[in-house]
Amino acid sequence: MSTIAEALAEVRARIVRAAVAASRDPKDVRLVAVSKTKPASAIREAYAAGQRDFGENYAQELAEKARELADLPDIRWHFIGHLQSNKAKLVAPVAQLVHTVDSPSLARELGKRVAKEGRPRLGVLVEVNVGGEAQKAGAAPSDLGKLLDAVEAEPNLQLQGLMTLPPHDLDAARSAFEALVALRESHGGKARLPELSMGMTEDLEVAVACGATMVRIGTAIFGARG
């Protein structure tokens, strides 16, 4: 069984190969290591191997890990799970980027909590349910314009881009990624929405080929969730 450092090296190599194949600069793809349900010791191991961006799905778990790992000065926390407004108070103090803003009410609550913390503006991505899958969160594409405006109306938030959770099938995933890129182009392009958070362990290469600027990788780094 490979160590976390070895697994990280392989994932980074996959990103490089995928970027080169797509005639992209590998430095334009940020690796977010998805550490949900994994112990702080595993995060420390990845940190020691040079990883700085970590993704958590649950607000309480994020808050607890941020406290436990507060001695790691340049660690960057990404919140990548569905966020209820009443949990925004746990995420706002510690996250550098929230990938899953899917309603104006959540944007307002996050903005309020960031202001209360007196911290710099919180980066946010708007989650889009491009496939209209009932079991998945995210704004409908038809609601995207209003939601982007709502985020930009919050002085304590910084709109940085879009995120989606694709279907598991690779062809369907490609279609979802291409749809997200098209939505970005119709809502201000890269100038307004520079970041695209899309791609996980199974579809990393497809996501990079489609233009992902962030990939969220858990299993390939930390192993299957226990």
C-alpha positions as a Python dict, from the first residue, in 0.01 Angstrom:
ca = {
    (1, 'M'): (0, 0, 0),
    (2, 'S'): (143, 335, -102),
    (3, 'T'): (199, 613, 146),
    (4, 'I'): (3, 937, 127),
    (5, 'A'): (316, 1110, -5),
    (6, 'E'): (351, 852, -282),
    (7, 'A'): (-18, 876, -368),
    (8, 'L'): (6, 1255, -381),
    (9, 'A'): (301, 1233, -617),
    (10, 'E'): (106, 1006, -851),
    (11, 'V'): (-198, 1236, -850),
    (12, 'R'): (25, 1534, -926),
    (13, 'A'): (180, 1337, -1210),
    (14, 'R'): (-168, 1262, -1346),
    (15, 'I'): (-249, 1633, -1339),
    (16, 'V'): (72, 1716, -1524),
    (17, 'R'): (8, 1451, -1790),
    (18, 'A'): (-352, 1562, -1837),
    (19, 'A'): (-258, 1928, -1861),
    (20, 'V'): (21, 1867, -2110),
    (21, 'A'): (-214, 1651, -2321),
    (22, 'A'): (-461, 1942, -2325),
    (23, 'S'): (-186, 2197, -2406),
    (24, 'R'): (-235, 2361, -2068),
    (25, 'D'): (10, 2473, -1801),
    (26, 'P'): (-7, 2223, -1511),
    (27, 'K'): (36, 2516, -1273),
    (28, 'D'): (-311, 2633, -1377),
    (29, 'V'): (-472, 2329, -1210),
    (30, 'R'): (-490, 2334, -831),
    (31, 'L'): (-513, 2009, -642),
    (32, 'V'): (-760, 2009, -352),
    (33, 'A'): (-701, 1701, -136),
    (34, 'V'): (-1039, 1583, -9),
    (35, 'S'): (-976, 1487, 352),
    (36, 'K'): (-1332, 1431, 476),
    (37, 'T'): (-1363, 1155, 737),
    (38, 'K'): (-982, 1122, 746),
    (39, 'P'): (-790, 1190, 1068),
    (40, 'A'): (-582, 1500, 1124),
    (41, 'S'): (-274, 1278, 1116),
    (42, 'A'): (-341, 1197, 749),
    (43, 'I'): (-371, 1567, 670),
    (44, 'R'): (-42, 1630, 848),
    (45, 'E'): (120, 1359, 636),
    (46, 'A'): (-8, 1519, 316),
    (47, 'Y'): (99, 1862, 440),
    (48, 'A'): (450, 1731, 505),
    (49, 'A'): (454, 1616, 141),
    (50, 'G'): (382, 1971, 26),
    (51, 'Q'): (2, 1971, -2),
    (52, 'R'): (-166, 2290, 119),
    (53, 'D'): (-526, 2283, -10),
    (54, 'F'): (-766, 2050, 172),
    (55, 'G'): (-1138, 1995, 111),
    (56, 'E'): (-1395, 1909, 376),
    (57, 'N'): (-1762, 1818, 329),
    (58, 'Y'): (-1903, 1866, 678),
    (59, 'A'): (-1907, 2197, 862),
    (60, 'Q'): (-1849, 2057, 1210),
    (61, 'E'): (-1564, 1837, 1091),
    (62, 'L'): (-1402, 2131, 912),
    (63, 'A'): (-1422, 2348, 1225),
    (64, 'E'): (-1273, 2074, 1443),
    (65, 'K'): (-987, 1998, 1205),
    (66, 'A'): (-908, 2366, 1159),
    (67, 'R'): (-867, 2396, 1536),
    (68, 'E'): (-660, 2079, 1561),
    (69, 'L'): (-431, 2183, 1276),
    (70, 'A'): (-407, 2552, 1360),
    (71, 'D'): (-30, 2516, 1397),
    (72, 'L'): (2, 2466, 1019),
    (73, 'P'): (23, 2831, 918),
    (74, 'D'): (-37, 2818, 543),
    (75, 'I'): (-294, 2540, 522),
    (76, 'R'): (-593, 2637, 305),
    (77, 'W'): (-937, 2496, 380),
    (78, 'H'): (-1197, 2444, 107),
    (79, 'F'): (-1556, 2365, 198),
    (80, 'I'): (-1689, 2137, -74),
    (81, 'G'): (-2005, 1980, 73),
    (82, 'H'): (-2365, 2094, 78),
    (83, 'L'): (-2389, 2381, 322),
    (84, 'Q'): (-2701, 2470, 518),
    (85, 'S'): (-2734, 2834, 616),
    (86, 'N'): (-2737, 2748, 988),
    (87, 'K'): (-2390, 2592, 951),
    (88, 'A'): (-2237, 2896, 780),
    (89, 'K'): (-2118, 3018, 1121),
    (90, 'L'): (-1884, 2715, 1141),
    (91, 'V'): (-1740, 2756, 792),
    (92, 'A'): (-1702, 3133, 761),
    (93, 'P'): (-1423, 3172, 1020),
    (94, 'V'): (-1187, 2913, 869),
    (95, 'A'): (-1253, 2845, 499),
    (96, 'Q'): (-1053, 3013, 226),
    (97, 'L'): (-1302, 2904, -41),
    (98, 'V'): (-1658, 2770, -28),
    (99, 'H'): (-1730, 2571, -345),
    (100, 'T'): (-2100, 2511, -288),
    (101, 'V'): (-2298, 2835, -269),
    (102, 'D'): (-2631, 2743, -428),
    (103, 'S'): (-2879, 3007, -311),
    (104, 'P'): (-2898, 3382, -244),
    (105, 'S'): (-2995, 3310, 117),
    (106, 'L'): (-2676, 3110, 175),
    (107, 'A'): (-2472, 3390, 16),
    (108, 'R'): (-2633, 3642, 250),
    (109, 'E'): (-2570, 3427, 557),
    (110, 'L'): (-2206, 3367, 466),
    (111, 'G'): (-2157, 3738, 405),
    (112, 'K'): (-2309, 3819, 742),
    (113, 'R'): (-2090, 3565, 922),
    (114, 'V'): (-1771, 3685, 750),
    (115, 'A'): (-1852, 4042, 853),
    (116, 'K'): (-1906, 3929, 1211),
    (117, 'E'): (-1565, 3757, 1210),
    (118, 'G'): (-1398, 4070, 1080),
    (119, 'R'): (-1189, 3861, 842),
    (120, 'P'): (-1097, 3932, 479),
    (121, 'R'): (-1349, 3858, 208),
    (122, 'L'): (-1438, 3490, 169),
    (123, 'G'): (-1394, 3337, -173),
    (124, 'V'): (-1696, 3152, -308),
    (125, 'L'): (-1786, 2938, -603),
    (126, 'V'): (-2143, 2892, -717),
    (127, 'E'): (-2246, 2528, -744),
    (128, 'V'): (-2448, 2446, -1055),
    (129, 'N'): (-2652, 2129, -1100),
    (130, 'V'): (-2589, 2118, -1473),
    (131, 'G'): (-2751, 1777, -1516),
    (132, 'G'): (-3065, 1859, -1321),
    (133, 'E'): (-3011, 1549, -1107),
    (134, 'A'): (-3267, 1540, -827),
    (135, 'Q'): (-3029, 1385, -575),
    (136, 'K'): (-2766, 1657, -616),
    (137, 'A'): (-2749, 2007, -478),
    (138, 'G'): (-2667, 2313, -683),
    (139, 'A'): (-2848, 2592, -858),
    (140, 'A'): (-3037, 2529, -1179),
    (141, 'P'): (-2861, 2680, -1481),
    (142, 'S'): (-3164, 2905, -1535),
    (143, 'D'): (-3113, 3056, -1188),
    (144, 'L'): (-2741, 3115, -1226),
    (145, 'G'): (-2756, 3478, -1331),
    (146, 'K'): (-2958, 3584, -1028),
    (147, 'L'): (-2736, 3386, -795),
    (148, 'L'): (-2414, 3534, -932),
    (149, 'D'): (-2561, 3881, -885),
    (150, 'A'): (-2658, 3794, -526),
    (151, 'V'): (-2304, 3683, -445),
    (152, 'E'): (-2155, 3996, -597),
    (153, 'A'): (-2395, 4208, -391),
    (154, 'E'): (-2229, 4078, -72),
    (155, 'P'): (-1932, 4304, 13),
    (156, 'N'): (-1772, 4036, 231),
    (157, 'L'): (-1775, 3768, -39),
    (158, 'Q'): (-1557, 3737, -347),
    (159, 'L'): (-1710, 3555, -643),
    (160, 'Q'): (-1439, 3337, -795),
    (161, 'G'): (-1609, 3088, -1024),
    (162, 'L'): (-1830, 2783, -1066),
    (163, 'M'): (-1839, 2425, -938),
    (164, 'T'): (-2029, 2113, -1037),
    (165, 'L'): (-2065, 1748, -933),
    (166, 'P'): (-2083, 1540, -1252),
    (167, 'P'): (-2246, 1202, -1315),
    (168, 'H'): (-2019, 900, -1264),
    (169, 'D'): (-2019, 796, -1630),
    (170, 'L'): (-1719, 954, -1804),
    (171, 'D'): (-1907, 1058, -2118),
    (172, 'A'): (-2180, 1214, -1907),
    (173, 'A'): (-1915, 1381, -1692),
    (174, 'R'): (-1755, 1534, -1999),
    (175, 'S'): (-2092, 1670, -2107),
    (176, 'A'): (-2143, 1819, -1759),
    (177, 'F'): (-1800, 1982, -1760),
    (178, 'E'): (-1855, 2124, -2108),
    (179, 'A'): (-2193, 2259, -1995),
    (180, 'L'): (-2028, 2434, -1699),
    (181, 'V'): (-1770, 2592, -1929),
    (182, 'A'): (-2050, 2712, -2157),
    (183, 'L'): (-2234, 2861, -1859),
    (184, 'R'): (-1921, 3049, -1759),
    (185, 'E'): (-1889, 3192, -2109),
    (186, 'S'): (-2249, 3312, -2105),
    (187, 'H'): (-2214, 3476, -1763),
    (188, 'G'): (-1905, 3691, -1795),
    (189, 'G'): (-1632, 3447, -1895),
    (190, 'K'): (-1298, 3403, -1724),
    (191, 'A'): (-1278, 3767, -1624),
    (192, 'R'): (-1577, 3727, -1393),
    (193, 'L'): (-1551, 3354, -1317),
    (194, 'P'): (-1184, 3251, -1333),
    (195, 'E'): (-1217, 2926, -1136),
    (196, 'L'): (-1383, 2600, -1243),
    (197, 'S'): (-1396, 2337, -967),
    (198, 'M'): (-1471, 2010, -1142),
    (199, 'G'): (-1313, 1669, -1150),
    (200, 'M'): (-1249, 1396, -895),
    (201, 'T'): (-1041, 1078, -875),
    (202, 'E'): (-1226, 895, -1155),
    (203, 'D'): (-1261, 1180, -1404),
    (204, 'L'): (-960, 1401, -1329),
    (205, 'E'): (-820, 1376, -1683),
    (206, 'V'): (-1153, 1459, -1847),
    (207, 'A'): (-1198, 1760, -1617),
    (208, 'V'): (-853, 1898, -1693),
    (209, 'A'): (-911, 1851, -2065),
    (210, 'C'): (-1233, 2052, -2032),
    (211, 'G'): (-1065, 2337, -1845),
    (212, 'A'): (-1084, 2262, -1472),
    (213, 'T'): (-875, 2496, -1258),
    (214, 'M'): (-937, 2290, -943),
    (215, 'V'): (-974, 1916, -902),
    (216, 'R'): (-1107, 1761, -581),
    (217, 'I'): (-923, 1435, -517),
    (218, 'G'): (-982, 1214, -213),
    (219, 'T'): (-972, 840, -277),
    (220, 'A'): (-658, 847, -491),
    (221, 'I'): (-470, 1027, -211),
    (222, 'F'): (-612, 898, 116),
    (223, 'G'): (-770, 569, 8),
    (224, 'A'): (-1132, 467, 33),
    (225, 'R'): (-1337, 616, 314),
    (226, 'G'): (-1369, 384, 608),
}
